[in-house]
Amino acid sequence: MPTAADGLAAVDAWFARQGWSPAPFQRRGWAAFRDGRSGLIHSPTGSGKSLAAWLGPVSRALDRGDRGGGLRVLWITPLRALAEDTAGNLREALDGVGLDWRVETRTGDTGSAARARQRKRLPEALITTPESLSLLLSYKHAAQRFQHLDAVIVDEWHELLGSKRGVQLELCLAWLRARRPGLPVWGLSATLGNLDQAMAVLLGGAQGGQPGGERIAGDSPKTLTVRGLCPDQVDRFPWAGHLGLAQLQPVIDYLEEGRTALLFTNTRAQAELWFEALAKARLDWITEIGLHHGSIDRRLRQKLEQGLRDGAFRCVVCTSSLDLGVDFSPVDRVVQVGSPKGVARLMQRAGRSGHRPGADSEILCVPSHAFELVEIAAARRAWAAGRVEARPPLTLCLDVLVQHLVTLAVGDGFQAPRVLAEARATHAFAGLTDTQFQWCLDFITRGGAVLEHYPQFRRVVEDDGVYRVTDQGLARRHRMAVGTITSDYQMRVKYPRGGSIGTIEESFVARLKPGDVFLFSGRALELIRVRDMTAYVRAAKGRRSLVPRWQGGRLPLSTELADTVLDILEEVAGGDYRDQEVQAIRDVLEVQLDQSALPSRRQLLIERSRSREGTHWFLFPFAGRLAHEGLASLLAWRLGQRFPATFSISVNDYGLELLTAAKVPPLHEDDWRALLTPESLVEDVLAALNAGELARRRFRDIARISGLVFQGYPGKGKTGKQLQASSGLLYDTLDRYDPDHLLLDQARREVLESQLEIGRLRAVLERARDQALVLTTPERFTPLAFPLWVERLRNRLSTESWRDRVARMTERLEKHADRRAGDA
Amino acid sequence: MSDSLALTLAGETVWLHGDRALFYPGDSALLVADTHFGKGAFLRRRGLAVPGGESRADLDRLSILIEHFQPARLIVLGDFFHHRPSRGEPFLDAWPAWRARHALLTPEVVIGNHDRHAEGLDLDMIWHSHLDLGPFRLVHDPYPVSGRHVLGGHLHPAYRLHGGADSVRAPVFWLREGVTVLPAFGGLTGGWPIRPARGEKVVMALDGDLYPLP
């Protein structure tokens, strides 16, 4: 008879053969799992978390002499690109301890033959994404597939938390728990500001009926060093900008000292430009540098990742596309270009280097303008003080719930009371009311709460208390749609003779005319034509090119980082320059102090300047660009209630600008106090922002997830075209005929919460109540104001109607045309 | 900006209307394209929860246009139906009353690709493969024809207007050499983004108003 010690003994023996010894946190993880507990293992960087989770179930299988047969461990990964690498690592451990289990992956990339085989018989360990797990529930006899399941491990849980994919996973986990009571669930996470909450969400929230989870801190990080690249001559250093290319030469010097570097940028456009600049500056490196971002074709990216593993690159320019994943051990240099934006993210990036034994991790931060040096110093301090961002989980995403219900209906069918209990066991739907749930049932069976509005609707049918989808076409289309929570409106970029280069946002391509040249995937490409959601291109020569602006990646500066910046600025106002990065821009900071003042947590700085354009007001709450956008619109609207004037708005992570050409009275402290009141905030913001239109745009994802629109079959051209309707039209239609539709409500809520960060905006106003207001009237733009003026976000004041906006846009076009005619 | 706009096409005056219609006074004909009646019901039968009412609203918009222009003929440039209507469909319920309200008009349709589904339905309408009217050739799919100015639909032309970070997308009339493409009339129809070539004109139809773009 095997004894309980066998499994762990095999693990120890394998570790010993490798010359490793298990870390205490790994032992804790194994013991906790073997006690049947659930929990969360977290550490700032890679460092052995996977084994801490994986060897729990593996060692127990060894104890029991488990010969397999059926699924034992479900391993959830947020990125399908990670699945194969993970499988390799898990198999290696199985070989090491001598357990004969199959490890397979099942993602959107898995071929149909493999998937069909898996539907008949799952391997002992399956690595899959939330979408693919959800799809497994949509096939008949779903519960049987999971009857031997012993553990669920969720890798990179911090990536899923706070997203709708995370909510989808919560629902799937609740479904599994209901069928396998006491099922242990383990999460692996990077450092977060809300780890307890992260664990509670994973384990089923307050009402999960689970014993308290075990929170296990991984090994404390290797030494992580954050260093800002300080320019030699500050007077030539830009006050504004977002490329950082002025620092190209010192960065090249730094790369030259190392072996393999990852150079992170904040946007794909920036990555393209840096890649181009490096390639131009160092022709001799041309085969040793690579470009990696989310729009580049997957096969090219995989080749590049392999090259990184093999140490074939000197430098890979990348975006958040390389934030996750297994480590590339040759990497010994990490560079961050531009604002770090958040503490956790910067540290995660720093942790991508130095995986050789004994090596430390360092990240070199390259500021793109002067003030970013303060952010870099702030990031270092916040990290040292343990101030890391939280990721708030989402709640009551009815679109995801509706999708889940239909998924179950497509599979074995569901009974309403049981499914309601499961949903309420999740954190996301713990507060789901009976009315909301009934609405969801109505939505999938009758189209909506008011039956007369949906004649001939047919989707889910209730029969004797069981909800089912009986139509095979419907079932097929639903499965097709389940994989699309994340997908965006992307166009393929291809050469005419085949040869896919990647994908690009449709909105960018829509602005191009055939013959235009743009920079993509490190190449200058000329657009030939657009057909069937594909942009056909050829290589272009020597003409100045546009750089695509991708939508993603415009993260706002985090509160933790912004507040630390304010602390540093307060020190600076007192003459204290203790960080070398801050010292480096002393001149700039003194100009700011001299002409105006510095903001801090205790004082809100408001500058007023005049120029030929009119009157400018600059406010510096340091609350991130999203909250500033909301605040700017709110102030413009409230000002518009006092006197007739229209405003142009500009925002960045530090503050906002309001510009008006109208004659306006000076505003005194009392006026600002009234303008900045948190009272009737939501009503005013909604009035100010033309929220209807924002919600209409937001509705696109909601309509897709809830199955209100059908996107067609990916890559199948026109199939399904008759079924397509634009989500915008649908929003208008629902708004007119079914205004109480709960998904419209959700769209409005998402606009407030996610798009405008209303919580943060409220915090700004509440803080302002206690802050001293410092009103200054500098003669010229100050170093803080200047970037706002430069980056005059071609923003509109959204209180304008469509009519005015279109009129203004056509006017612009006319002017432009006149100017061209004048030139000719 | 206004709700209608007079133009000269092939030497004849026509009126564009912001509710996505074209009126040709020469023959007192009101033209719309791509009504796609019954699209909502079709989507609902396939599990997409689109509320009803759009077909009725489209008929009401058509009534207002008829009262405004008092045309002698009403011609739909194809894709009158989205799909074959099935029994109990709201459009079929609304149609007889609407016909009675405009008893003097017999709607005419230039057959479009979607209309093949309507074969054999008795709706008391006139179906044409194409139709010549003054200097115009009326068709569904707007290919140029020598010697005639083509008026067609089929494409659902739409255009995105940019001004800085702001943009608005709306259906358009697309005025090309020898061909004028009407925007889709149906309330639930989507748009196909066009790229006007040099010398072509675009007139945007947004919320009932027209905006000629320079």
Chai-1 contact restraints between the chains, C-beta under 6 A:
chainA,res_idxA,chainB,res_idxB,connection_type,confidence,min_distance_angstrom,max_distance_angstrom,comment,restraint_id
A,G447,B,A49,contact,1.0,0.0,6.0,A-B,restraint_1
A,G448,B,A49,contact,1.0,0.0,6.0,A-B,restraint_2
A,H453,B,P51,contact,1.0,0.0,6.0,A-B,restraint_3
A,H453,B,G52,contact,1.0,0.0,6.0,A-B,restraint_4
A,Y454,B,R44,contact,1.0,0.0,6.0,A-B,restraint_5
A,P455,B,G52,contact,1.0,0.0,6.0,A-B,restraint_6
A,P455,B,P90,contact,1.0,0.0,6.0,A-B,restraint_7
A,Q456,B,A41,contact,1.0,0.0,6.0,A-B,restraint_8
A,Q456,B,R44,contact,1.0,0.0,6.0,A-B,restraint_9
A,Q456,B,R45,contact,1.0,0.0,6.0,A-B,restraint_10
A,F457,B,R44,contact,1.0,0.0,6.0,A-B,restraint_11
A,R458,B,R45,contact,1.0,0.0,6.0,A-B,restraint_12
A,R459,B,G47,contact,1.0,0.0,6.0,A-B,restraint_13
A,L474,B,G47,contact,1.0,0.0,6.0,A-B,restraint_14
A,A510,B,R160,contact,1.0,0.0,6.0,A-B,restraint_15
A,L708,B,A49,contact,1.0,0.0,6.0,A-B,restraint_16
A,L723,B,R46,contact,1.0,0.0,6.0,A-B,restraint_17
A,A725,B,L188,contact,1.0,0.0,6.0,A-B,restraint_18
A,S726,B,G190,contact,1.0,0.0,6.0,A-B,restraint_19
A,L729,B,L188,contact,1.0,0.0,6.0,A-B,restraint_20
A,Y737,B,P51,contact,1.0,0.0,6.0,A-B,restraint_21
A,Y737,B,G53,contact,1.0,0.0,6.0,A-B,restraint_22
A,D738,B,P51,contact,1.0,0.0,6.0,A-B,restraint_23
A,R794,B,G164,contact,1.0,0.0,6.0,A-B,restraint_24
A,R794,B,A165,contact,1.0,0.0,6.0,A-B,restraint_25
A,N795,B,A165,contact,1.0,0.0,6.0,A-B,restraint_26
A,R796,B,D166,contact,1.0,0.0,6.0,A-B,restraint_27
A,R805,B,D166,contact,1.0,0.0,6.0,A-B,restraint_28
A,V806,B,V168,contact,1.0,0.0,6.0,A-B,restraint_29
A,V806,B,Y211,contact,1.0,0.0,6.0,A-B,restraint_30
A,M809,B,L161,contact,1.0,0.0,6.0,A-B,restraint_31
A,M809,B,G163,contact,1.0,0.0,6.0,A-B,restraint_32
A,R812,B,G163,contact,1.0,0.0,6.0,A-B,restraint_33
A,L813,B,P214,contact,1.0,0.0,6.0,A-B,restraint_34
A,E814,B,P214,contact,1.0,0.0,6.0,A-B,restraint_35
A,A817,B,P214,contact,1.0,0.0,6.0,A-B,restraint_36
